[in-house]
């Protein structure tokens, strides 16, 4: 069984600050993404992962998935699904949009 690795907001900020190459993926529905997402994120809704992930991501990419908050399970489920698809460098920013906003950061529209 694949183990999901959760990362805190500090890890996301550190990767951004250091110019690390990674794909930030919001796995919520398109409407939620359009209403506001973490800057630089792309949108691959959880229910479209099987079709869209191979088109938009490489198996070698470092992937950070996120959803709405700690109470939302979409990112954790997406991380597991991506692992099953062979995207083995995937982590879950479990706090998601709520943690981002609560930390005082803006969402992009």
Buried (B, 14 or more C-beta within 10 A) or exposed (E): EEEBEBBEBEBBEEBBEEEEEBBBBBBBBEEBBEEBBBEEBEBBBBEBBEEBBEEBBEEEBBBBBBBBBEEBEBBBBBBBBBBEBEBEBBBBBBBBBBBBBEEEBEBEE
